Amino acid sequence: VCSSDLRRAVRRAGRLLDVLDEMKMAMLEGRDGAAALQRLSKAVREARDGTDDERLEGVLNEVDTRAAVELAKAEMSRLAA
């Protein structure tokens, strides 16, 4: 792995962790985390670009799926209210 690839991977991981922190804070403060979930989905899609690691792809797929499920649950709650 070349150093520029590693730096790029670290930046992507940092962005994902930042969005997860936003979601955590939204949940702890009782705020709607839908915007953070959407940012997480976008960050995962961007992180997936150029990834050749099957295990990382699997993790990113799981995170993206979970974010989509949480967004759908939030939408269903909003519509039911």
PyMOL Python script that loads the backbone (N, CA, C, O; Angstrom):
from pymol import cmd

cmd.read_pdbstr("""\
ATOM      1  N   VAL A   1       0.856  -1.179   0.000  1.00  0.00           N
ATOM      2  CA  VAL A   1       0.000   0.000   0.000  1.00  0.00           C
ATOM      3  C   VAL A   1       0.895   1.232   0.000  1.00  0.00           C
ATOM      4  O   VAL A   1       1.773   1.373   0.851  1.00  0.00           O
ATOM      5  N   CYS A   2       0.669   2.108  -0.946  1.00  0.00           N
ATOM      6  CA  CYS A   2       1.505   3.306  -1.004  1.00  0.00           C
ATOM      7  C   CYS A   2       1.006   4.327   0.024  1.00  0.00           C
ATOM      8  O   CYS A   2      -0.147   4.286   0.453  1.00  0.00           O
ATOM      9  N   SER A   3       1.885   5.225   0.399  1.00  0.00           N
ATOM     10  CA  SER A   3       1.566   6.164   1.468  1.00  0.00           C
ATOM     11  C   SER A   3       0.405   7.097   1.112  1.00  0.00           C
ATOM     12  O   SER A   3      -0.359   7.489   1.994  1.00  0.00           O
ATOM     13  N   SER A   4       0.262   7.455  -0.167  1.00  0.00           N
ATOM     14  CA  SER A   4      -0.860   8.331  -0.540  1.00  0.00           C
ATOM     15  C   SER A   4      -2.188   7.585  -0.413  1.00  0.00           C
ATOM     16  O   SER A   4      -3.191   8.186  -0.028  1.00  0.00           O
ATOM     17  N   ASP A   5      -2.216   6.284  -0.731  1.00  0.00           N
ATOM     18  CA  ASP A   5      -3.430   5.486  -0.552  1.00  0.00           C
ATOM     19  C   ASP A   5      -3.783   5.385   0.925  1.00  0.00           C
ATOM     20  O   ASP A   5      -4.951   5.481   1.303  1.00  0.00           O
ATOM     21  N   LEU A   6      -2.775   5.193   1.747  1.00  0.00           N
ATOM     22  CA  LEU A   6      -3.000   5.090   3.182  1.00  0.00           C
ATOM     23  C   LEU A   6      -3.531   6.414   3.744  1.00  0.00           C
ATOM     24  O   LEU A   6      -4.461   6.418   4.551  1.00  0.00           O
ATOM     25  N   ARG A   7      -2.949   7.518   3.322  1.00  0.00           N
ATOM     26  CA  ARG A   7      -3.432   8.827   3.789  1.00  0.00           C
ATOM     27  C   ARG A   7      -4.875   9.062   3.366  1.00  0.00           C
ATOM     28  O   ARG A   7      -5.678   9.582   4.141  1.00  0.00           O
ATOM     29  N   ARG A   8      -5.204   8.678   2.135  1.00  0.00           N
ATOM     30  CA  ARG A   8      -6.573   8.833   1.644  1.00  0.00           C
ATOM     31  C   ARG A   8      -7.535   7.964   2.453  1.00  0.00           C
ATOM     32  O   ARG A   8      -8.635   8.405   2.786  1.00  0.00           O
ATOM     33  N   ALA A   9      -7.133   6.743   2.769  1.00  0.00           N
ATOM     34  CA  ALA A   9      -7.977   5.846   3.560  1.00  0.00           C
ATOM     35  C   ALA A   9      -8.186   6.395   4.963  1.00  0.00           C
ATOM     36  O   ALA A   9      -9.284   6.300   5.511  1.00  0.00           O
ATOM     37  N   VAL A  10      -7.151   6.964   5.542  1.00  0.00           N
ATOM     38  CA  VAL A  10      -7.262   7.542   6.884  1.00  0.00           C
ATOM     39  C   VAL A  10      -8.211   8.742   6.867  1.00  0.00           C
ATOM     40  O   VAL A  10      -9.009   8.911   7.790  1.00  0.00           O
ATOM     41  N   ARG A  11      -8.131   9.575   5.827  1.00  0.00           N
ATOM     42  CA  ARG A  11      -9.047  10.725   5.718  1.00  0.00           C
ATOM     43  C   ARG A  11     -10.492  10.250   5.599  1.00  0.00           C
ATOM     44  O   ARG A  11     -11.385  10.800   6.243  1.00  0.00           O
ATOM     45  N   ARG A  12     -10.718   9.238   4.781  1.00  0.00           N
ATOM     46  CA  ARG A  12     -12.076   8.710   4.608  1.00  0.00           C
ATOM     47  C   ARG A  12     -12.603   8.147   5.918  1.00  0.00           C
ATOM     48  O   ARG A  12     -13.748   8.399   6.295  1.00  0.00           O
ATOM     49  N   ALA A  13     -11.772   7.391   6.603  1.00  0.00           N
ATOM     50  CA  ALA A  13     -12.181   6.818   7.888  1.00  0.00           C
ATOM     51  C   ALA A  13     -12.475   7.932   8.885  1.00  0.00           C
ATOM     52  O   ALA A  13     -13.423   7.833   9.664  1.00  0.00           O
ATOM     53  N   GLY A  14     -11.679   8.978   8.868  1.00  0.00           N
ATOM     54  CA  GLY A  14     -11.913  10.116   9.761  1.00  0.00           C
ATOM     55  C   GLY A  14     -13.251  10.775   9.497  1.00  0.00           C
ATOM     56  O   GLY A  14     -13.955  11.158  10.431  1.00  0.00           O
ATOM     57  N   ARG A  15     -13.609  10.912   8.209  1.00  0.00           N
ATOM     58  CA  ARG A  15     -14.910  11.504   7.868  1.00  0.00           C
ATOM     59  C   ARG A  15     -16.048  10.626   8.367  1.00  0.00           C
ATOM     60  O   ARG A  15     -17.033  11.130   8.905  1.00  0.00           O
ATOM     61  N   LEU A  16     -15.916   9.324   8.192  1.00  0.00           N
ATOM     62  CA  LEU A  16     -16.957   8.409   8.679  1.00  0.00           C
ATOM     63  C   LEU A  16     -17.103   8.506  10.202  1.00  0.00           C
ATOM     64  O   LEU A  16     -18.217   8.538  10.724  1.00  0.00           O
ATOM     65  N   LEU A  17     -15.984   8.551  10.897  1.00  0.00           N
ATOM     66  CA  LEU A  17     -16.036   8.654  12.358  1.00  0.00           C
ATOM     67  C   LEU A  17     -16.628   9.983  12.802  1.00  0.00           C
ATOM     68  O   LEU A  17     -17.355  10.034  13.794  1.00  0.00           O
ATOM     69  N   ASP A  18     -16.327  11.055  12.084  1.00  0.00           N
ATOM     70  CA  ASP A  18     -16.915  12.360  12.409  1.00  0.00           C
ATOM     71  C   ASP A  18     -18.433  12.319  12.286  1.00  0.00           C
ATOM     72  O   ASP A  18     -19.140  12.855  13.140  1.00  0.00           O
ATOM     73  N   VAL A  19     -18.937  11.690  11.232  1.00  0.00           N
ATOM     74  CA  VAL A  19     -20.386  11.609  11.037  1.00  0.00           C
ATOM     75  C   VAL A  19     -21.008  10.726  12.109  1.00  0.00           C
ATOM     76  O   VAL A  19     -22.092  11.029  12.608  1.00  0.00           O
ATOM     77  N   LEU A  20     -20.340   9.645  12.465  1.00  0.00           N
ATOM     78  CA  LEU A  20     -20.856   8.798  13.546  1.00  0.00           C
ATOM     79  C   LEU A  20     -20.920   9.568  14.856  1.00  0.00           C
ATOM     80  O   LEU A  20     -21.865   9.401  15.627  1.00  0.00           O
ATOM     81  N   ASP A  21     -19.934  10.403  15.113  1.00  0.00           N
ATOM     82  CA  ASP A  21     -19.969  11.253  16.308  1.00  0.00           C
ATOM     83  C   ASP A  21     -21.148  12.223  16.267  1.00  0.00           C
ATOM     84  O   ASP A  21     -21.800  12.454  17.285  1.00  0.00           O
ATOM     85  N   GLU A  22     -21.423  12.793  15.088  1.00  0.00           N
ATOM     86  CA  GLU A  22     -22.587  13.678  14.942  1.00  0.00           C
ATOM     87  C   GLU A  22     -23.868  12.939  15.287  1.00  0.00           C
ATOM     88  O   GLU A  22     -24.736  13.468  15.982  1.00  0.00           O
ATOM     89  N   MET A  23     -23.978  11.705  14.793  1.00  0.00           N
ATOM     90  CA  MET A  23     -25.177  10.912  15.070  1.00  0.00           C
ATOM     91  C   MET A  23     -25.296  10.621  16.559  1.00  0.00           C
ATOM     92  O   MET A  23     -26.383  10.714  17.130  1.00  0.00           O
ATOM     93  N   LYS A  24     -24.194  10.274  17.180  1.00  0.00           N
ATOM     94  CA  LYS A  24     -24.195   9.984  18.611  1.00  0.00           C
ATOM     95  C   LYS A  24     -24.669  11.200  19.400  1.00  0.00           C
ATOM     96  O   LYS A  24     -25.503  11.079  20.297  1.00  0.00           O
ATOM     97  N   MET A  25     -24.139  12.360  19.066  1.00  0.00           N
ATOM     98  CA  MET A  25     -24.534  13.579  19.777  1.00  0.00           C
ATOM     99  C   MET A  25     -26.010  13.903  19.549  1.00  0.00           C
ATOM    100  O   MET A  25     -26.705  14.322  20.474  1.00  0.00           O
ATOM    101  N   ALA A  26     -26.482  13.712  18.333  1.00  0.00           N
ATOM    102  CA  ALA A  26     -27.894  13.964  18.042  1.00  0.00           C
ATOM    103  C   ALA A  26     -28.774  13.055  18.882  1.00  0.00           C
ATOM    104  O   ALA A  26     -29.785  13.496  19.430  1.00  0.00           O
ATOM    105  N   MET A  27     -28.394  11.789  18.985  1.00  0.00           N
ATOM    106  CA  MET A  27     -29.182  10.845  19.768  1.00  0.00           C
ATOM    107  C   MET A  27     -29.155  11.198  21.244  1.00  0.00           C
ATOM    108  O   MET A  27     -30.191  11.177  21.908  1.00  0.00           O
ATOM    109  N   LEU A  28     -27.973  11.525  21.762  1.00  0.00           N
ATOM    110  CA  LEU A  28     -27.851  11.863  23.179  1.00  0.00           C
ATOM    111  C   LEU A  28     -28.616  13.129  23.545  1.00  0.00           C
ATOM    112  O   LEU A  28     -29.120  13.264  24.661  1.00  0.00           O
ATOM    113  N   GLU A  29     -28.696  14.051  22.596  1.00  0.00           N
ATOM    114  CA  GLU A  29     -29.398  15.315  22.838  1.00  0.00           C
ATOM    115  C   GLU A  29     -30.868  15.240  22.450  1.00  0.00           C
ATOM    116  O   GLU A  29     -31.590  16.228  22.585  1.00  0.00           O
ATOM    117  N   GLY A  30     -31.326  14.080  21.967  1.00  0.00           N
ATOM    118  CA  GLY A  30     -32.724  13.911  21.594  1.00  0.00           C
ATOM    119  C   GLY A  30     -33.103  14.605  20.296  1.00  0.00           C
ATOM    120  O   GLY A  30     -34.282  14.852  20.043  1.00  0.00           O
ATOM    121  N   ARG A  31     -32.107  14.921  19.473  1.00  0.00           N
ATOM    122  CA  ARG A  31     -32.377  15.570  18.190  1.00  0.00           C
ATOM    123  C   ARG A  31     -32.584  14.528  17.101  1.00  0.00           C
ATOM    124  O   ARG A  31     -32.210  13.364  17.244  1.00  0.00           O
ATOM    125  N   ASP A  32     -33.183  14.975  16.023  1.00  0.00           N
ATOM    126  CA  ASP A  32     -33.376  14.126  14.849  1.00  0.00           C
ATOM    127  C   ASP A  32     -32.021  13.900  14.187  1.00  0.00           C
ATOM    128  O   ASP A  32     -31.320  14.855  13.854  1.00  0.00           O
ATOM    129  N   GLY A  33     -31.659  12.642  13.997  1.00  0.00           N
ATOM    130  CA  GLY A  33     -30.372  12.313  13.403  1.00  0.00           C
ATOM    131  C   GLY A  33     -30.448  12.000  11.927  1.00  0.00           C
ATOM    132  O   GLY A  33     -29.486  11.480  11.361  1.00  0.00           O
ATOM    133  N   ALA A  34     -31.578  12.304  11.279  1.00  0.00           N
ATOM    134  CA  ALA A  34     -31.759  11.953   9.866  1.00  0.00           C
ATOM    135  C   ALA A  34     -30.702  12.606   8.980  1.00  0.00           C
ATOM    136  O   ALA A  34     -30.186  11.968   8.063  1.00  0.00           O
ATOM    137  N   ALA A  35     -30.382  13.845   9.238  1.00  0.00           N
ATOM    138  CA  ALA A  35     -29.383  14.535   8.402  1.00  0.00           C
ATOM    139  C   ALA A  35     -28.014  13.863   8.549  1.00  0.00           C
ATOM    140  O   ALA A  35     -27.288  13.698   7.568  1.00  0.00           O
ATOM    141  N   ALA A  36     -27.673  13.482   9.768  1.00  0.00           N
ATOM    142  CA  ALA A  36     -26.395  12.795   9.984  1.00  0.00           C
ATOM    143  C   ALA A  36     -26.407  11.427   9.312  1.00  0.00           C
ATOM    144  O   ALA A  36     -25.393  10.998   8.762  1.00  0.00           O
ATOM    145  N   LEU A  37     -27.545  10.738   9.353  1.00  0.00           N
ATOM    146  CA  LEU A  37     -27.645   9.445   8.675  1.00  0.00           C
ATOM    147  C   LEU A  37     -27.456   9.598   7.174  1.00  0.00           C
ATOM    148  O   LEU A  37     -26.797   8.774   6.539  1.00  0.00           O
ATOM    149  N   GLN A  38     -28.030  10.645   6.611  1.00  0.00           N
ATOM    150  CA  GLN A  38     -27.850  10.885   5.180  1.00  0.00           C
ATOM    151  C   GLN A  38     -26.399  11.198   4.859  1.00  0.00           C
ATOM    152  O   GLN A  38     -25.872  10.740   3.845  1.00  0.00           O
ATOM    153  N   ARG A  39     -25.747  11.981   5.722  1.00  0.00           N
ATOM    154  CA  ARG A  39     -24.331  12.278   5.515  1.00  0.00           C
ATOM    155  C   ARG A  39     -23.497  10.998   5.635  1.00  0.00           C
ATOM    156  O   ARG A  39     -22.522  10.815   4.906  1.00  0.00           O
ATOM    157  N   LEU A  40     -23.889  10.112   6.561  1.00  0.00           N
ATOM    158  CA  LEU A  40     -23.179   8.854   6.728  1.00  0.00           C
ATOM    159  C   LEU A  40     -23.295   8.007   5.461  1.00  0.00           C
ATOM    160  O   LEU A  40     -22.299   7.456   4.992  1.00  0.00           O
ATOM    161  N   SER A  41     -24.490   7.903   4.913  1.00  0.00           N
ATOM    162  CA  SER A  41     -24.675   7.135   3.677  1.00  0.00           C
ATOM    163  C   SER A  41     -23.814   7.702   2.556  1.00  0.00           C
ATOM    164  O   SER A  41     -23.189   6.955   1.803  1.00  0.00           O
ATOM    165  N   LYS A  42     -23.785   9.017   2.451  1.00  0.00           N
ATOM    166  CA  LYS A  42     -22.967   9.655   1.415  1.00  0.00           C
ATOM    167  C   LYS A  42     -21.482   9.382   1.648  1.00  0.00           C
ATOM    168  O   LYS A  42     -20.745   9.072   0.712  1.00  0.00           O
ATOM    169  N   ALA A  43     -21.054   9.499   2.898  1.00  0.00           N
ATOM    170  CA  ALA A  43     -19.647   9.262   3.223  1.00  0.00           C
ATOM    171  C   ALA A  43     -19.257   7.814   2.931  1.00  0.00           C
ATOM    172  O   ALA A  43     -18.150   7.551   2.462  1.00  0.00           O
ATOM    173  N   VAL A  44     -20.161   6.877   3.206  1.00  0.00           N
ATOM    174  CA  VAL A  44     -19.881   5.470   2.916  1.00  0.00           C
ATOM    175  C   VAL A  44     -19.743   5.257   1.411  1.00  0.00           C
ATOM    176  O   VAL A  44     -18.833   4.563   0.959  1.00  0.00           O
ATOM    177  N   ARG A  45     -20.645   5.855   0.640  1.00  0.00           N
ATOM    178  CA  ARG A  45     -20.551   5.717  -0.819  1.00  0.00           C
ATOM    179  C   ARG A  45     -19.229   6.277  -1.329  1.00  0.00           C
ATOM    180  O   ARG A  45     -18.595   5.692  -2.207  1.00  0.00           O
ATOM    181  N   GLU A  46     -18.819   7.410  -0.776  1.00  0.00           N
ATOM    182  CA  GLU A  46     -17.551   8.006  -1.194  1.00  0.00           C
ATOM    183  C   GLU A  46     -16.364   7.155  -0.750  1.00  0.00           C
ATOM    184  O   GLU A  46     -15.379   7.029  -1.479  1.00  0.00           O
ATOM    185  N   ALA A  47     -16.457   6.571   0.449  1.00  0.00           N
ATOM    186  CA  ALA A  47     -15.367   5.735   0.956  1.00  0.00           C
ATOM    187  C   ALA A  47     -15.228   4.463   0.137  1.00  0.00           C
ATOM    188  O   ALA A  47     -14.135   3.914   0.002  1.00  0.00           O
ATOM    189  N   ARG A  48     -16.338   4.004  -0.405  1.00  0.00           N
ATOM    190  CA  ARG A  48     -16.333   2.774  -1.184  1.00  0.00           C
ATOM    191  C   ARG A  48     -15.557   2.944  -2.493  1.00  0.00           C
ATOM    192  O   ARG A  48     -14.988   1.976  -2.999  1.00  0.00           O
ATOM    193  N   ASP A  49     -15.526   4.149  -3.043  1.00  0.00           N
ATOM    194  CA  ASP A  49     -14.806   4.393  -4.298  1.00  0.00           C
ATOM    195  C   ASP A  49     -13.328   4.061  -4.128  1.00  0.00           C
ATOM    196  O   ASP A  49     -12.663   4.569  -3.226  1.00  0.00           O
ATOM    197  N   GLY A  50     -12.841   3.222  -4.988  1.00  0.00           N
ATOM    198  CA  GLY A  50     -11.421   2.891  -4.974  1.00  0.00           C
ATOM    199  C   GLY A  50     -11.019   1.875  -3.929  1.00  0.00           C
ATOM    200  O   GLY A  50      -9.825   1.658  -3.720  1.00  0.00           O
ATOM    201  N   THR A  51     -11.974   1.243  -3.264  1.00  0.00           N
ATOM    202  CA  THR A  51     -11.653   0.247  -2.254  1.00  0.00           C
ATOM    203  C   THR A  51     -11.551  -1.117  -2.912  1.00  0.00           C
ATOM    204  O   THR A  51     -12.453  -1.543  -3.633  1.00  0.00           O
ATOM    205  N   ASP A  52     -10.447  -1.792  -2.657  1.00  0.00           N
ATOM    206  CA  ASP A  52     -10.243  -3.120  -3.223  1.00  0.00           C
ATOM    207  C   ASP A  52     -10.258  -4.203  -2.143  1.00  0.00           C
ATOM    208  O   ASP A  52      -9.957  -5.362  -2.426  1.00  0.00           O
ATOM    209  N   ASP A  53     -10.601  -3.838  -0.929  1.00  0.00           N
ATOM    210  CA  ASP A  53     -10.582  -4.776   0.192  1.00  0.00           C
ATOM    211  C   ASP A  53     -11.995  -5.323   0.412  1.00  0.00           C
ATOM    212  O   ASP A  53     -12.916  -4.571   0.731  1.00  0.00           O
ATOM    213  N   GLU A  54     -12.155  -6.631   0.241  1.00  0.00           N
ATOM    214  CA  GLU A  54     -13.480  -7.250   0.378  1.00  0.00           C
ATOM    215  C   GLU A  54     -14.046  -7.088   1.785  1.00  0.00           C
ATOM    216  O   GLU A  54     -15.244  -6.857   1.946  1.00  0.00           O
ATOM    217  N   ARG A  55     -13.207  -7.205   2.793  1.00  0.00           N
ATOM    218  CA  ARG A  55     -13.692  -7.063   4.176  1.00  0.00           C
ATOM    219  C   ARG A  55     -14.172  -5.647   4.439  1.00  0.00           C
ATOM    220  O   ARG A  55     -15.207  -5.443   5.073  1.00  0.00           O
ATOM    221  N   LEU A  56     -13.419  -4.669   3.952  1.00  0.00           N
ATOM    222  CA  LEU A  56     -13.838  -3.282   4.119  1.00  0.00           C
ATOM    223  C   LEU A  56     -15.137  -3.034   3.369  1.00  0.00           C
ATOM    224  O   LEU A  56     -16.032  -2.359   3.877  1.00  0.00           O
ATOM    225  N   GLU A  57     -15.244  -3.576   2.166  1.00  0.00           N
ATOM    226  CA  GLU A  57     -16.494  -3.454   1.401  1.00  0.00           C
ATOM    227  C   GLU A  57     -17.664  -4.013   2.197  1.00  0.00           C
ATOM    228  O   GLU A  57     -18.743  -3.420   2.219  1.00  0.00           O
ATOM    229  N   GLY A  58     -17.455  -5.150   2.850  1.00  0.00           N
ATOM    230  CA  GLY A  58     -18.509  -5.759   3.661  1.00  0.00           C
ATOM    231  C   GLY A  58     -18.939  -4.858   4.805  1.00  0.00           C
ATOM    232  O   GLY A  58     -20.133  -4.699   5.062  1.00  0.00           O
ATOM    233  N   VAL A  59     -17.975  -4.273   5.487  1.00  0.00           N
ATOM    234  CA  VAL A  59     -18.291  -3.363   6.598  1.00  0.00           C
ATOM    235  C   VAL A  59     -19.031  -2.140   6.083  1.00  0.00           C
ATOM    236  O   VAL A  59     -20.026  -1.720   6.673  1.00  0.00           O
ATOM    237  N   LEU A  60     -18.548  -1.564   4.984  1.00  0.00           N
ATOM    238  CA  LEU A  60     -19.205  -0.392   4.414  1.00  0.00           C
ATOM    239  C   LEU A  60     -20.633  -0.721   3.979  1.00  0.00           C
ATOM    240  O   LEU A  60     -21.539   0.094   4.151  1.00  0.00           O
ATOM    241  N   ASN A  61     -20.832  -1.905   3.420  1.00  0.00           N
ATOM    242  CA  ASN A  61     -22.177  -2.325   3.032  1.00  0.00           C
ATOM    243  C   ASN A  61     -23.092  -2.426   4.251  1.00  0.00           C
ATOM    244  O   ASN A  61     -24.249  -2.008   4.199  1.00  0.00           O
ATOM    245  N   GLU A  62     -22.574  -2.979   5.345  1.00  0.00           N
ATOM    246  CA  GLU A  62     -23.372  -3.108   6.560  1.00  0.00           C
ATOM    247  C   GLU A  62     -23.736  -1.738   7.139  1.00  0.00           C
ATOM    248  O   GLU A  62     -24.868  -1.523   7.572  1.00  0.00           O
ATOM    249  N   VAL A  63     -22.783  -0.828   7.144  1.00  0.00           N
ATOM    250  CA  VAL A  63     -23.042   0.524   7.665  1.00  0.00           C
ATOM    251  C   VAL A  63     -24.077   1.220   6.788  1.00  0.00           C
ATOM    252  O   VAL A  63     -25.002   1.851   7.299  1.00  0.00           O
ATOM    253  N   ASP A  64     -23.923   1.108   5.475  1.00  0.00           N
ATOM    254  CA  ASP A  64     -24.854   1.750   4.548  1.00  0.00           C
ATOM    255  C   ASP A  64     -26.257   1.169   4.709  1.00  0.00           C
ATOM    256  O   ASP A  64     -27.241   1.908   4.706  1.00  0.00           O
ATOM    257  N   THR A  65     -26.347  -0.142   4.849  1.00  0.00           N
ATOM    258  CA  THR A  65     -27.648  -0.786   5.037  1.00  0.00           C
ATOM    259  C   THR A  65     -28.296  -0.333   6.338  1.00  0.00           C
ATOM    260  O   THR A  65     -29.489  -0.034   6.373  1.00  0.00           O
ATOM    261  N   ARG A  66     -27.511  -0.283   7.400  1.00  0.00           N
ATOM    262  CA  ARG A  66     -28.063   0.137   8.701  1.00  0.00           C
ATOM    263  C   ARG A  66     -28.534   1.583   8.643  1.00  0.00           C
ATOM    264  O   ARG A  66     -29.583   1.914   9.195  1.00  0.00           O
ATOM    265  N   ALA A  67     -27.776   2.438   7.986  1.00  0.00           N
ATOM    266  CA  ALA A  67     -28.191   3.838   7.851  1.00  0.00           C
ATOM    267  C   ALA A  67     -29.501   3.928   7.072  1.00  0.00           C
ATOM    268  O   ALA A  67     -30.383   4.708   7.432  1.00  0.00           O
ATOM    269  N   ALA A  68     -29.632   3.139   6.012  1.00  0.00           N
ATOM    270  CA  ALA A  68     -30.867   3.145   5.218  1.00  0.00           C
ATOM    271  C   ALA A  68     -32.049   2.669   6.052  1.00  0.00           C
ATOM    272  O   ALA A  68     -33.139   3.233   5.961  1.00  0.00           O
ATOM    273  N   VAL A  69     -31.840   1.632   6.867  1.00  0.00           N
ATOM    274  CA  VAL A  69     -32.912   1.121   7.735  1.00  0.00           C
ATOM    275  C   VAL A  69     -33.331   2.189   8.745  1.00  0.00           C
ATOM    276  O   VAL A  69     -34.523   2.412   8.959  1.00  0.00           O
ATOM    277  N   GLU A  70     -32.357   2.842   9.358  1.00  0.00           N
ATOM    278  CA  GLU A  70     -32.676   3.872  10.355  1.00  0.00           C
ATOM    279  C   GLU A  70     -33.397   5.054   9.712  1.00  0.00           C
ATOM    280  O   GLU A  70     -34.316   5.618  10.308  1.00  0.00           O
ATOM    281  N   LEU A  71     -32.988   5.433   8.505  1.00  0.00           N
ATOM    282  CA  LEU A  71     -33.687   6.515   7.799  1.00  0.00           C
ATOM    283  C   LEU A  71     -35.131   6.115   7.495  1.00  0.00           C
ATOM    284  O   LEU A  71     -36.044   6.928   7.639  1.00  0.00           O
ATOM    285  N   ALA A  72     -35.339   4.865   7.076  1.00  0.00           N
ATOM    286  CA  ALA A  72     -36.701   4.404   6.789  1.00  0.00           C
ATOM    287  C   ALA A  72     -37.541   4.377   8.057  1.00  0.00           C
ATOM    288  O   ALA A  72     -38.714   4.748   8.027  1.00  0.00           O
ATOM    289  N   LYS A  73     -36.957   3.940   9.173  1.00  0.00           N
ATOM    290  CA  LYS A  73     -37.695   3.932  10.447  1.00  0.00           C
ATOM    291  C   LYS A  73     -38.071   5.352  10.867  1.00  0.00           C
ATOM    292  O   LYS A  73     -39.185   5.594  11.330  1.00  0.00           O
ATOM    293  N   ALA A  74     -37.146   6.278  10.704  1.00  0.00           N
ATOM    294  CA  ALA A  74     -37.417   7.669  11.062  1.00  0.00           C
ATOM    295  C   ALA A  74     -38.527   8.232  10.195  1.00  0.00           C
ATOM    296  O   ALA A  74     -39.388   8.961  10.686  1.00  0.00           O
ATOM    297  N   GLU A  75     -38.518   7.903   8.915  1.00  0.00           N
ATOM    298  CA  GLU A  75     -39.560   8.372   7.998  1.00  0.00           C
ATOM    299  C   GLU A  75     -40.916   7.788   8.373  1.00  0.00           C
ATOM    300  O   GLU A  75     -41.926   8.491   8.348  1.00  0.00           O
ATOM    301  N   MET A  76     -40.941   6.512   8.718  1.00  0.00           N
ATOM    302  CA  MET A  76     -42.201   5.871   9.123  1.00  0.00           C
ATOM    303  C   MET A  76     -42.736   6.519  10.403  1.00  0.00           C
ATOM    304  O   MET A  76     -43.943   6.734  10.522  1.00  0.00           O
ATOM    305  N   SER A  77     -41.875   6.826  11.340  1.00  0.00           N
ATOM    306  CA  SER A  77     -42.304   7.498  12.571  1.00  0.00           C
ATOM    307  C   SER A  77     -42.842   8.885  12.281  1.00  0.00           C
ATOM    308  O   SER A  77     -43.842   9.314  12.856  1.00  0.00           O
ATOM    309  N   ARG A  78     -42.158   9.584  11.372  1.00  0.00           N
ATOM    310  CA  ARG A  78     -42.595  10.929  11.024  1.00  0.00           C
ATOM    311  C   ARG A  78     -43.978  10.887  10.365  1.00  0.00           C
ATOM    312  O   ARG A  78     -44.832  11.725  10.655  1.00  0.00           O
ATOM    313  N   LEU A  79     -44.190   9.923   9.492  1.00  0.00           N
ATOM    314  CA  LEU A  79     -45.469   9.812   8.804  1.00  0.00           C
ATOM    315  C   LEU A  79     -46.595   9.383   9.741  1.00  0.00           C
ATOM    316  O   LEU A  79     -47.748   9.770   9.552  1.00  0.00           O
ATOM    317  N   ALA A  80     -46.258   8.581  10.753  1.00  0.00           N
ATOM    318  CA  ALA A  80     -47.259   8.104  11.703  1.00  0.00           C
ATOM    319  C   ALA A  80     -47.674   9.204  12.691  1.00  0.00           C
ATOM    320  O   ALA A  80     -48.750   9.134  13.285  1.00  0.00           O
ATOM    321  N   ALA A  81     -46.841  10.187  12.856  1.00  0.00           N
ATOM    322  CA  ALA A  81     -47.111  11.253  13.847  1.00  0.00           C
ATOM    323  C   ALA A  81     -48.134  12.244  13.329  1.00  0.00           C
ATOM    324  O   ALA A  81     -48.478  13.199  14.026  1.00  0.00           O
TER     325      ALA A  81
END
""", "prot")
cmd.dss("prot")
cmd.show_as("cartoon", "prot")
cmd.util.cbc("prot")
cmd.orient("prot")
